[in-house]
Amino acid sequence: MSEILSIRQKIIDSLQQAAVQAQTSGKLPQVPLPEVSVERPQNPEHGDYATSFPLKLARAAGLEPLAIANIITKPITPSPEIADIAVAPPGFINFTFSNDWLTHQVSNILSAGDTYGSIELGKGKRVQIEFVSVNPTGPLHVGHGRGAILGSALANVLNIAGFAVEEEYYINDTGNQINTFNRSLFARYQQSLGIDTEMPAEGYFGNYMIELAKEIKDEKGDSFLNLPQQEAESQIGKVGLAKMISQIKQDLDLLGVNFDVWFSEKSLYDNGQYRKVMSILKQGGYLADKESATWFVSTALGEDKDNVVVRSDGSATYFATDIAYHYNKFVERHFDRVIDIWGADHQGHVSRMKAVVSALGIDPERLEVIISQMVTLRRGGELVRLSKRSGDIVTLHEVIEEVGVDACRFFFLARSADSQMDFDLELAKKESQDNPVYYVQYAHARIASILRLAKEMEISFNDGDVSLLAAEPELSLIRKMLMLPEIVELIANTLEPHHLTYYAQDLATAFHSFYKQCRVVSDDEPLCKARLKLVAAAKLVLARTLHLMGMTAPETM
């Protein structure tokens, strides 16, 4: 556990002990004590940590919150880390760090280096994050980009929070959609060879299918015309599917999103998981045959309705293969937790997946689902609906090309997953403080320029005395730097990586404020060295935050 989290826990322990001691001495009545929690107050005048514990205890104890606060704080003595413990109306207890302890943390941050912010919350538990998992029947669009960045950033945070994380892409490479893709591609292939044929009514009509068919024709000639139609559709489909998956991988790689495992849906049939899981559910009495189909009896587990797993034609539904897939995750691969990031159209799928996981004898709490809401593209005030290049959907690749990887990653991450978001392409390209990406990265580049100047002037600051850092902008910057381990803990507990974007902006603001008010390189050699040490620590923390978001930390801009 990091030092800052240890201090927070020490405060919690001291409050609990003080409350129990007060009950033992008769100063507080013997009533059940609520859970003690401490928070970061929004107003810095209220200290570094605050607790509303007396307010929670007041009703049960039959005392005024202020009276409880005074009783509890009396036996608590300030520690080397805490300079002041104060009671504030209507019943808060505020804790303020000592300046000596604060300034010493600059050296601790520099000593921690690239491990700063890492915590031991996960204790090595195995976590699988499955995300993107787009059907390989078309290119990635902006909505997929949002899910990609959510999963990627979350994996980064969980890794440094002490979890053993695997990132996985689930390839839907079988079923009706693949059959439709195969028929559509063969029709476009025939058309590219001058054969007058119609597209399937339910086919994939995007321009990318025309380009894909032409590419295959250029490589393979008319070889698929020599096969029976069903075999031709199957064979050209395999070629097309491989090309689509390759393109998806390239786009994700461009975005800095890499997977440990690319898992084939087809393998669930080839390796027997589908048959096995259907047998388990049948033996458990969770399957019923009715209306010429096989149903999972979700209502027996509290759901509003039952769900089809095998259609009347004998084909498995998407839900059925998802059951087999999650059986594979939990039972065969032994993940302690599984986190699925799905698009907004999968909202109704969550509760039934929880129900079927329970039917398989797995604690449904081990399955956590994040729903990523829609993305709206804008160019200033104008809504962007179609690609300028193809007149079709705007692909993720086009957005990356226009605004860059760093802007994509920050903007996709900037809102909580359950909020719809507007992605302003014009703002993402601005080189001004209005653009949060530029604002944050400029802070890092500015720090780098200060350290370059110090190097040119041959100023060595390893022996800088950090106790000289007494100005409020200096202490405010240190306070903000110390919050990174708590941000990591918060994200690991809530699975909400968007907090990184807010923290990055707050940290950049704290640095810019310090820079304006405190001259770093000056004739005051001791203070100059101390401030250079602070600046070096700030650079480390800001770079660490940017890297957790999957962004670069530029040395110049």
N, C-alpha and C positions, 0 to 999 in steps of 0.2 A: 504493500500500500504506500502511496506517495505521502510525503510529509504533510501536505496540506489536508489530505483526507484523514490522516491520523489525528491532526489537530481538531478537525471537525468532530471526529469520533470521541476524542478526549473531552470536548465540551459537552457532548451528549451524555457521556458517562458521568461527568461531574454533576450535571443537572439531575440525572436519575439518582445518584448517590445522595445528593443534597435533599431531594424530595423524600427519599426513604428515611434519611436521618431525621428530617423534620417530623415525619409521622411517628418514628420511634420515640422522639422526645415529647410528643404530644402537641407540637406546634401546628401540625396539620392533621386532620382527621384520617382515620384508617379507611380510605376509599380506594377503589382500583385506580391506578395511575394511568393516564393516557400515554400513548407513545410519544417520546420526546423526539422532536425534529428541529433542526436549525436550518435557516435559509440565508441567502445573501440578500440583504435589504436593498431596495432600489435606490434609496437615498443614502449616499456615503456618510452623511452626518449621523446615521443610525448605527455606525460601526461596520465591521467586516462580516459578522454573523449576528443573527437575531433569532430568538425563539418566542413563539406565542404559547408555550407550554402553560404558563399561569392562566391564560384565557381559557384554554381547554379544560383545565382542572377546576375552574371557579365554581361552576354549577354543582358538581358533585361534592366539592369541599364546603360549599355554603359560605365562601369568603370572597371578598373583592379581589380581582386579579392583581391589583397593585400590591395588596397586602401579601398575597401568595408570592409574588415576585421578590419582595423584600425578604421574606422568610427564607426563600430558597437561595438567594444570592449571598446571604450573610456568611454561611460557612465556606463558600467557594473562595479560594485565594488565587489571585492572578498568578499565572505561570510565566516562564521566560518568554513564551510566545504572545501572551495576552497582556496588554498594558492596562486595560480598563474594562470593568464589568459594570454596566449602568442599567438602572431600571427606568423605563419610559412608559407614560400613559398610553393606552389604558391598562397595560399589564405586560409589556414586552421586556425581555432582557437582552441587552445589546453587548456584544463582545468586540473589542477593538485590538488589532494586532499591535505589538510594540514595534517602534521604528527600528530598533536594533535587530530584531528577528527578521523584519521585512527586508532590510538591506542585505542581510546575510544570505538571503535566498538567491540573490544575483549569482553569487559564487556557486551555490548548489545547482542552479540551472545550468551553468556552464560546465560543471563537473558531470552532470547527467548527460549532456550532449544530446545525441539523437534518440536516447531513451526517455528524454523528458516528456512527461504526459502519460507514460505507460503505467498501468495499474494492474493489480492481480485479481480483478473481480471474477474472471472466468474460470480460473484454476484449471485450465487445460480442457474444459468441457468441449466436446465436439459439436460444432454448429455448422449446418449446411444452409447456405443462402442460394436459393434458386430464383433467377430473375431474367428479364428480357423474354426468353423462351418463345419468341415469335414464330408462328408457322412459317416455314421457309418457302412460302409461295409468293413472296413479294419482298421488296426492299424495306429496310427499317425507315420509319418516319419519326417525326419529332416526339410523339408520345412515347415511343419505344426508348428514345434517348433519355427521357426523364427516369423511367424505370431502371435503365442501365446505370445511370449516375447514382441513384438512390442505393442500389445494391452494391456498387463498387465502393462508395464512400462508407457505407455501413460496414462492409467487410474490413476496410482499413481500420476503422475505429475498434471493432470487436477484436481484431488481431492484437492491437496494442492494449486492449483491456484484459488480455489473458486468455482468450478463447482460441481454440484450434478451429480455424474457419476454412471451409471449402466452398468455392464459388462454382455454381453449376448452371448450365444452359440445357433445357429440356427440348430436344428436337422432335417436333411432331412430324414424323416421317412415315406415317401410315394413316389409313382411314379415308373417309369421303373427300376431305379437302385435297389430299394428295392425288386421289384419283381424278378429281376435277382439274387439278394443276396439270396432270399428265395429258388429259384430253385437250386442254386449252393449248398447251405447248405444241402438241402434235398438229393441231389445226393451224396454228401460226406458222409452224415449220412447213406445212404443205403450201400455205399461202405464199411463203417466201420463195417457194420453188415454182410459183405461177399456177398452182392448182386451186381451182375455185371451190372452196369448202367453207362451211359455216362454223362459227365458234359455238361451243355448247352454251345453251341459254344461261346456265348458272356459272359460266366460265370466268376466268380472270382476264379482264379487258384492258389492263394497264399497258401503257406504251412499253414498259420494261419487258413484257412478254414478246413483243414484236422484235425488240433488240436481242433478246435471249435466243429466240428462234433463228434469227439471222446469223448470230455468232455460231450456233451449232451447225447450221447449214454450211457456213464457211469452213468449218473444221471437218465435218463428216460427209459433206456432199449430200447425195440423195439416198444414202445407204439405208435409212429407216423406211423408205418406200418399198423396199424389197421384203419386208416382214409383214406377217398378218397384222391387221390393225391393232388388236389388243396387245400383242407383243411389242409392236412398234411404239404404242403409247407408253407401255411400261418401261421400255429401254430408253427412249428419249427422255422420259420423266426422271430416270436415275441420273442421266447426264445433267439435265436442267437443275435437279435438286442439289447435286453436288456444287454446281456453279452458284446457285443462290446461297447456299450455306457458306461457301467461300467468300462471297460478297459481304454477307452479314459479318463474318469474322473480320474481314478487312475494315469494315466501317467501325466495328467495336474496338479493334486494335488502334485505329486512328484516334478514337476517343479515349484511349488509355484504359479500356475495359477488357480484362483478360480472365478467362475461365479456367479452373482446374480440370473440370470435367464437361464434356459435351455428351449428354446422355440420350441415347436413341429410344424413342417410344416403341419402335419395332422390336427392340431387344426384349421388351416385356412379354411379348408373345413367343419369340424365339427361345428365350431362356426359361419359360414356364411360370413366371410370376403371375401372369393374368389368370391362368387356370388354377393356380394354387390359391389365390386370394378369393376367387369365386367359390371354390370348394370350402374354404374357411367360413365365409359368410353364409353359405348354404347350411353347413353343419350347425352354425350358431342360430339358425332360424331367422336370418335377416334378409333372405331372398324369397320372393313370392312370384309365381307365374300367374299373370292375369292379362287380359286384353291382348293375347298373342305375344306378349313380351315378358321379360324378366325384370322385376322391380326390386330395388333396395328399400326395405321397409323402414324408411326414415322416421315415420310417425311413431314407431315403437321407442324411439330415442328422443321424442319431444319435438320433432319437426312438424311443420304444418302439412306437408304432403310427402308421399313416397316419390322415388325417382327411378326412372328407367336406367338399367345398366346393360341390358341386351335387347336390341330392337327385334321386331317381328321377323326381320329377314336374317336374324342370327348375328348381325354385326354388333360390336361393342360400342357403347357411347363414349364420349370424351370423359364422362364421369367414371366409367368403369376402368379405363386405362389409368386415370388419375389415382384411383384406389390402389391399383397394383403398383403404381409408381411410389406412392407414399408407404406402402408395405415394404417395398425395397429400401426406402430411405431409413425407416425406423427399425425394422426387424432384421433385414439382411445386412445393412451397412452400419447399423448401430449408432446413428447420430443421436446425441442427447437432445438437441433442439433442431427444428427445421423451420426456416423462415422463407416463406414464399412471397414474392412481390408480383402482384397481378395488376392488370389494367382495370379501369373502372367498370368494364363490361362483365367482370367476374365477381362483382360484389355479391350476387345471389348464390355463388358457389361456395362461399366461406362456411356457412353454418352446416351444410350437408357434408362437407369434407371433415369438419370437426366431429360430426355425428358418426361417420363411417370409421374414422380413426379410433373413436371410442369403441365401436363394434369389434374392431380388431384387437381390443385389449390394450390399447395404447392411451396414455393420459393425453386428452386433447389439448391440455395446456402446453404440451411440448411442441404443438404446431402453432406458429404465429404467422398471420397473414397481413401484409401491408398492401392496401389498395392505392394505386397511383392514379390520381385524377387526371383529367384531360389537360392538354396544353393548347393554348391559342397563340398563334404567331401574329405579331403585329410589326409594322414598319412605321414607327412613330404612332400616329393615330389611326393608321389604315390597317384593316384586317387583311392578312395574307392567307389565301385559301389554296392557291394553285402554284405549281412550280413555273418559274419563268422559262426554264429550260425545256420542259416536256409538256407543259400545259396540264400536268397530272398532279398527283399529290406531291407536297414538298417533302423530299427525303431528308433523313438525318444527315446524309453525306453532304447535301447542298448547304445545310445550316452550318455544319462544321467548316466547310470551305469559306463561307461568308464571314463568320464571326470569330473563328478559331476555337481550338480545343478548350483553352482555359475559360473563355466566356461561356461556352456551352456547359461546362461542368459546373461553374458557379451559378449560372442562371437556373439550370435544371434543379439545382439543390436548394435554391433560395427560399422556397416555400415548403410548408409541411406537405407530406404526400397526400393527405386527405383534402387539400385545398386545390381548387382549379387555379391554373396560373396563366398569366400573359407573359410571353417571351418577346420582348421588344428588340428586334434586330438592330435598329438604329442605335438604341442606348448601349447595346452590347459592344458596339464598335467605337463608341465615343472615347476620346482620350481626354477625359475631364473627371473632376470629382463627382459628377453626377453618375458616372458609371462605377458601381461598387467594385468591379473587377480591377479597373484601373486604379482606383483609390487604394485598395489593399496592396496590390502589387507595387504601386509607386512607393508605399511606405517601406517595403523591403528593399527596393532599389535605392532609396534615399539613405537607408542605413548602410547599405553596401558602399555607397559613395563616401560616407563619413569614414568608414573603416579603411577604405583605399587611401584617403587623404592622410590618415594617421600613419599608414604604412609608408607612404611617400615621405612623410616628415620624420620617419624612423622613431615614432613614439611607441614604446613597448608599455603595455598596460596590464600585464599579468600580475604585477604587484599592486595594482590599484586598490585603494582603501575604500571599500563600499560603504563604510560607516559615515563617509562624508556626504552621502546622498540623503539630504534632509529636506530638500525643497518639495513642495506638494506635487508638482508635475512628475518628479522622479518617483515619489512614493506611489502615486496613482498608476504610473506605468507598471511598476513592480506588482501592485495589487492585481492588475489586469492580467499580467503574465502568469500569475499564480493560479488563475482560474482554469487553465487548460486541463489538468487532471480531473477537475470536477465536470467539465464539459464532456470529457471522454466517458466518465461514469454516467452522466445524465443520458447520453446517447445510447450507451450500452444497455441501460435499463428501460428506456422508452422506445428504442429503435427509431429515433427521429434525428437523422444526420443533418437536417437543415440548421440545427443549432450552430454548426460550424461556421456557416456564412455570417450569422449575427456576431459570433465571437470574433471572427476575423476582422469585421468592420469596427467593432469596439476596440480591439487591440490596435488597429491602425490609427484610429482616432486618438487613443491615449498616446501613441508615439508622436503623431503630428503635433499634438498639443505640447508635449514635452519639448519637441524640436524647436517650436516657436518661442518658448519661454526660457529654455536653458541652452546656452551656447556650449557645445561639446568640446571642440578643439579651441583651446584658449591658452593664455600665458600662465594661468593658474595651474601649474603642472599636476599637483595632487588631485585637484577636482577634475581636471581634464582626464586623467587616467581612470578615475572612478566612473566618470560618465561614459567613457569608451567601453568600460567593462559592462555597464548597464546596456549600452547600445548593442554590444555583441550578444548579450543574453536575449535582448528583444528580437534581434535578427533570427536567432535560433528558434525562438518560440513561434514567430510569425511564419518561418519556413516550415516548421513542423505542422502548423495548422494548414497551410497551403497544400502540403504534401498529403495530408489526411483527406483533403478534398480532391486529390488527384491532379492538382495544379502545379505549375512551375513557380519557382521563387526567383524572379529575374534579378540579376546583378546590376543591370542598367536598363533604362527605359528612355 
